Amino acid sequence: MKNINKKYAEIIHQADKAVGRKEVVSLLKKAAMIKSESEENLAA
């Protein structure tokens, strides 16, 4: 669980520092997928 939160935080940090729109969108999509995986694991 901590590993997922660490990955999520790192990707959000990268998105904050990103320059291009496409780069930000792709990083936010990755972060959303990681967040949904963690919520899916909690529900199961």
C-alpha positions in Angstrom: 0.0 0.0 0.0 2.8 2.4 0.9 4.5 1.6 -2.4 1.3 2.6 -4.4 1.0 5.9 -2.4 4.7 6.6 -3.0 4.3 6.0 -6.8 1.1 8.2 -6.8 2.9 11.0 -5.0 5.9 10.9 -7.3 3.7 11.0 -10.4 1.7 13.9 -9.1 4.9 15.7 -8.3 6.2 15.1 -11.8 2.9 16.4 -13.3 3.3 19.6 -11.2 6.7 20.2 -12.7 5.8 19.1 -16.2 5.9 21.7 -19.0 3.8 20.4 -21.9 0.0 19.8 -21.9 0.4 16.3 -23.3 3.0 15.4 -20.7 0.7 16.6 -17.8 -2.3 14.7 -19.2 -0.4 11.5 -19.5 1.0 11.8 -16.0 -2.4 12.5 -14.5 -3.8 9.5 -16.3 -1.1 7.3 -14.8 -1.8 8.8 -11.4 -5.5 8.1 -11.8 -4.9 4.5 -12.7 -2.7 4.0 -9.7 -5.3 5.6 -7.4 -8.1 3.5 -8.8 -6.0 0.3 -8.3 -5.4 1.2 -4.7 -9.1 1.9 -4.1 -10.0 -1.3 -5.9 -7.7 -3.3 -3.6 -9.2 -1.7 -0.5 -12.8 -2.6 -1.7 -11.9 -6.2 -2.4 
